Structure formats: C-alpha cells, structure tokens
Amino acid sequence: MLVKLEYIWLDGYSPDQNLRSKTKIWNFNPTQTTKFNVLRDNGPCPDELPIWSFDGSSTKQAEGNFSDCLLKPVRVISDPQRKQAFLVMCEVLNTDKTPHESNNRHLIPIKDEEISVEDFNVEWEEEFWFGFEQEYTLIKDGKPLGFPKEYPAVNPNPQGLYYCSVGIRNVNGRIIAEEHLDTCLSAGLKVIGINAEVLLGQWEYQLFGKGAKQASDDLWLSRYFLHRICEKYKVHVEFHPKPVAGEWNGSGLHCNFSNKRMREEGEKEYYKEVCEKLKDRHIEFINDYGSSNELRLTGKFETADINTFSYGVSDRGASIRIPIGVVNDGWKGYMEDRRPASNADPYKITKLLSEILIEEIKLVH
C-alpha cells in the first residue's frame, strides 16, 4: 500500500525556529512484521522509516557548497486530513548522523547512568508528565479576528467578555478551533480541551503527554495541523507572546509538569523544594522560554514580572502556580510553569524541567 509520509522538521532560523515539511511516497505493508522490536500502533514505526535528506542551505542549516542535512523519523501519527497519510516528526542530523546544532530534541535527558532503573524503578519517559496550554491568536488583514475594520482608529470593546464566551460579538474563529480539535483527536493526539481566551480572536488548547520527548513532539505536530488548517481559511496563526500592544493579555504556553513523587506522594515541603530549585535557575529558563517574552511578562495581565521569580497556590500572577486542587488532594498532583511564551520551543521547556526533576530524584536516592 502506497502511503504519504509528511516528514516534518524545525529549521535553523533564530530566535524562533519554523516548521518545514515535505512529502515522501512510501510502500507500507501493515501486516508485515518488522525487524524492530516496537509496536506499529496503526501505522509505520519511526525506526522502520528511511532517513531522508533535504537542502539545508534553504533552511539556514547548511552552506550551499555542502547543503545536505538528514531527517531522522522519531514520531509518527496518522494524518486525517489526507488519504492514506501520516505525519512524521523528525530530528535534523548532519551527514555523519550526529545531531545538527539546531536539533534541540536530542538534548532532552532520557536515562541517567548514575541512577539504576532496576533499583529505583525510574524510567524518564514514564516518570515525567507534561501538559501544555497553547495560546494562539488568529490574524486576518493585519488584526485579530473580530477586531473592527477601522482598527486601530476604532478599537473593540475592552477585554472582559471574551474569555470562554459565546456569540459573534464576543468570540471569533471558533470554526478553526473546532476543526483543529477534531483533527488532533482523529490523529491520536491527546488534546484534552479548548477554550476562547481573554483577547478577542485568541484561543487555547490543552495537550497532555507522558515523557518529555513525546509530549514535545506532539505539541509541534499539533501546531503543524493548526498552521495547515489556517491556510484553508486564509488566516494567519500568530504565536507572538504579545500579539496586540496595549491593555490586552499576551499569549503563553503554560506548562504543567509532574513526576511520580509529586503525583503519588506529594508533600508541601517537596513542592517548595522544587520551586526553590526553579528559582535558582530562573534567568536560564527565561532565556529559553521564547522570544519577546519581556513584552508579555510584565507583572500585569495574569503574569509575573520577567525579572522576579515567584510561586504560590492558585496564583495566576506567579511564575509557578500550584493549583488549589493539589492542596485539596493532600499536596498531590502537578505544578504549572506560567513563564513560557506562546512561541517557546517545547523541547527546551521539557529539557529544563526534566533536569530539575531528575536532580530531585538523585537527592532522594
């Protein structure tokens, strides 16, 4: 059976990488047993797919006189928007198959030799859970959907009635948000909710994943679907953290995170310990949490000031929010990092948070 494989990767642009993709036609036999000891899960396995090359000189990843870069498949999901098709998330490699300098995914720790998995039953990809809250703004003709034609000479009503609203006066772009939700669910991505946001024309979806790499892969793939859907409606999806200047909320990529101890044992002091370790590396995290984030993290509009680390229970003006449900459940659950910008790279976010959680495990063992 011939299938379409959409190889997807991140380019070499800075400070924000862009999604790139191209289609390979490949002969897939669903009933054939592969030599790789992995389940097919209704589609080809990444390990059985061929490594493919591309012109890195056109993506700021190579020079023209030695332009080939390689695409290594790492995650495969079905593509419900095309017949007999799959999306293939890839890492970019050099021609010697070493990770390219633009490849942030390979930096995420998976296993630490200092800790025996057998002795302590620790498996990074199961130990750490992540939930992303991806905010985005739908832009047409240079302004968010729903803004007056005369904007900026004429402004819409101040924010207040737009969040989780219904009705044409207070919400716009629902058809895109709903189509994106259906597409992600059909593809097997664990989107667990959507809602209209505080800025008119702004939306959010929530996506859950176990393991830093898979959770991050899935967020990039969900972004890919959103871009492609917006092509159809001739609308631009904007991930800039401050899409509209002035008295309007920005856009974030809040990241909920936990390890097994946080979920199953909890304890107030343990949550405090993790927060103090996050505080020690605040500037480092901010540097990897998205470009132009200083425009969003001002201490206003449900954000903490970019220069100050804080944490608190049910505090949406803190860097780290501890949900009230965690406290009510005996300090068991997760924490929300509210600092990442909507354009942040999930590979960088999960790498940094995994390092903090791994350090905590080492202290215990």
Residue pairs with C-beta under 8 A, 6 or more apart in sequence:
1 27
1 28
1 29
1 30
1 84
2 25
2 26
2 27
2 28
2 84
3 25
3 26
3 27
3 28
3 44
3 84
3 85
3 86
4 23
4 24
4 25
4 79
4 82
4 83
4 84
4 85
4 86
5 23
5 24
5 25
5 26
5 44
5 49
5 85
5 86
5 88
6 21
6 22
6 23
6 79
6 82
6 85
6 86
6 87
6 88
7 21
7 22
7 23
7 24
7 52
7 54
7 71
7 73
7 88
7 90
8 19
8 20
8 21
8 87
8 88
8 89
8 90
8 220
8 221
8 224
9 19
9 20
9 21
9 54
9 71
9 89
9 90
9 91
9 92
10 17
10 18
10 19
10 20
10 92
10 102
10 103
10 104
10 220
10 345
11 17
11 18
11 19
11 20
11 59
11 60
11 61
11 102
12 56
12 59
12 60
12 61
12 100
12 101
12 102
13 59
13 60
14 60
15 291
16 290
16 291
16 343
17 102
17 345
19 220
19 223
19 224
19 227
20 54
20 59
21 224
22 54
24 50
24 52
26 44
26 49
26 50
28 43
28 44
30 40
34 40
34 45
34 47
34 48
35 48
36 45
36 47
36 48
38 45
38 47
39 45
42 78
42 188
43 76
43 77
43 78
43 86
44 76
44 86
45 76
46 73
46 74
46 75
46 76
46 88
47 73
49 73
49 76
49 88
51 70
51 71
51 72
51 73
51 93
51 97
52 70
52 71
52 90
53 68
53 69
53 70
53 71
54 68
54 69
54 71
55 62
55 67
55 68
55 69
56 62
56 67
56 68
56 69
56 92
56 100
57 63
57 64
57 67
58 67
59 69
61 69
61 92
61 100
61 102
62 68
62 69
66 95
68 95
69 92
69 93
69 94
69 95
69 100
70 92
70 93
70 94
70 95
70 97
71 90
71 91
71 92
71 93
72 90
72 91
72 92
72 93
72 97
73 88
73 89
73 90
74 89
74 90
74 91
74 105
74 213
74 217
75 88
75 89
75 213
75 214
75 217
75 218
75 221
76 86
76 87
76 88
76 89
77 86
77 87
77 187
77 188
77 189
77 218
77 221
78 85
78 86
78 87
78 186
78 187
78 188
79 85
79 86
79 87
79 187
80 183
80 186
80 187
81 183
81 225
81 228
87 187
87 221
87 224
89 217
89 220
89 221
91 99
91 100
91 103
91 105
91 106
92 99
92 100
92 102
92 103
93 99
93 100
93 103
94 100
99 106
104 345
104 347
104 348
104 351
105 213
105 216
105 217
105 347
107 347
107 351
108 212
108 213
108 216
108 347
108 350
108 351
108 354
109 124
109 212
109 351
109 354
109 355
109 358
110 124
110 125
110 212
110 213
111 117
111 123
111 124
112 124
112 358
112 362
114 362
115 122
115 361
115 362
115 365
117 123
119 365
120 361
120 365
122 361
124 211
124 212
124 354
124 358
125 210
125 211
125 212
125 213
125 214
126 210
126 211
127 259
127 260
127 357
127 361
128 210
128 211
128 212
128 257
128 258
128 259
128 350
128 353
128 354
128 357
129 208
129 209
129 210
129 215
129 257
129 258
129 259
129 263
129 334
130 208
130 209
130 210
130 211
130 212
130 215
130 216
130 255
130 256
130 257
130 346
130 350
130 353
131 192
131 206
131 207
131 208
131 209
131 215
131 255
131 256
131 257
131 334
132 206
132 207
132 209
132 215
132 219
132 253
132 254
132 255
132 256
132 346
133 204
133 205
133 206
133 252
133 253
133 254
133 255
133 256
134 204
134 205
134 206
134 207
134 219
134 222
134 223
134 253
134 342
135 197
135 202
135 203
135 204
135 251
135 252
135 253
135 342
136 202
136 203
136 204
136 226
136 237
136 238
136 239
136 251
136 342
137 144
137 199
137 201
137 202
137 203
137 237
137 238
137 240
137 243
137 244
137 251
138 144
138 145
138 172
138 173
138 176
138 201
138 202
138 203
138 230
138 235
138 236
138 237
138 238
139 145
139 201
139 235
139 236
139 237
139 238
139 243
140 234
140 235
140 236
143 151
144 172
144 199
144 200
144 201
144 202
144 243
144 244
145 172
145 173
145 200
145 201
145 235
146 156
146 171
146 172
146 173
146 200
146 201
147 155
147 156
147 200
147 201
148 154
148 155
148 156
156 200
158 247
159 198
159 199
159 200
159 247
159 248
159 249
161 169
161 170
162 170
162 171
162 196
162 197
162 198
162 199
162 200
162 202
163 195
163 196
163 197
163 198
164 195
164 196
165 171
165 196
170 196
170 200
171 196
171 200
172 200
172 201
173 201
173 203
173 235
174 196
175 233
176 203
176 226
176 229
176 230
176 233
176 235
177 194
177 196
177 203
177 205
178 194
179 229
180 194
180 205
180 222
180 225
180 226
180 229
181 191
181 194
181 205
183 225
183 229
184 191
184 205
184 207
184 222
184 225
185 191
187 221
187 225
189 207
189 218
189 221
189 222
190 207
190 208
190 209
190 218
191 205
191 206
191 207
191 222
192 206
192 207
192 208
193 205
193 206
194 203
194 204
194 205
194 206
195 203
195 204
196 202
196 203
197 203
197 204
197 249
197 251
198 248
198 249
198 301
198 302
199 243
199 244
199 248
199 249
199 251
202 243
202 249
202 251
205 222
207 215
207 218
207 219
207 222
208 215
209 215
209 216
209 218
209 219
212 350
212 351
212 353
212 354
213 347
213 350
215 346
215 350
216 346
216 347
216 349
216 350
219 346
220 346
223 239
226 237
227 237
230 236
230 237
238 251
239 251
239 342
239 343
240 251
240 292
240 342
240 343
241 250
241 251
241 252
241 290
241 291
241 292
241 293
241 295
241 296
241 341
241 342
241 343
242 250
242 251
242 292
242 295
242 296
243 250
243 251
245 295
248 301
249 301
249 302
250 295
250 296
250 301
250 303
250 341
250 342
251 296
251 341
251 342
252 296
252 303
252 338
252 340
252 341
252 342
253 290
253 340
253 341
253 342
253 343
253 344
253 346
253 349
254 336
254 337
254 338
254 340
255 336
255 337
255 340
255 346
255 349
255 350
255 353
256 334
256 335
256 336
256 337
257 334
257 335
257 337
257 350
257 353
257 357
258 333
258 334
258 335
259 357
259 360
259 361
261 270
261 360
261 361
261 364
262 270
262 271
262 274
262 332
262 333
262 334
262 335
263 332
263 333
263 334
264 332
265 332
266 326
266 329
266 330
266 331
266 332
266 333
267 331
268 331
270 331
270 360
271 322
271 326
271 331
271 335
273 360
274 335
274 356
274 357
274 360
275 311
275 320
275 335
277 356
277 359
277 360
278 285
278 309
278 311
278 319
278 320
278 337
278 356
279 309
279 311
281 352
281 356
282 309
282 319
284 352
285 339
285 352
286 293
286 297
286 306
286 339
288 344
288 345
288 348
288 349
288 352
289 339
289 340
289 341
289 344
289 348
289 349
290 340
290 341
290 342
290 343
290 344
290 345
291 341
291 343
292 341
292 343
293 306
293 339
293 340
293 341
293 344
294 306
296 303
296 341
297 303
297 304
297 305
297 306
297 339
298 305
298 306
299 305
299 308
299 317
302 316
302 317
302 338
303 317
303 338
304 310
304 317
304 318
304 319
304 338
304 339
306 339
308 319
309 319
309 320
310 317
310 318
310 319
310 320
311 318
311 319
311 320
311 321
311 322
311 335
312 318
312 320
312 321
312 322
313 321
313 322
313 323
313 324
313 326
313 327
314 321
314 322
314 323
314 324
315 321
315 322
316 338
318 338
319 337
319 338
319 339
320 335
320 336
320 337
320 338
321 335
321 336
321 338
322 335
322 336
323 333
323 334
323 335
323 336
325 333
326 332
326 333
326 334
326 335
337 349
337 353
340 349
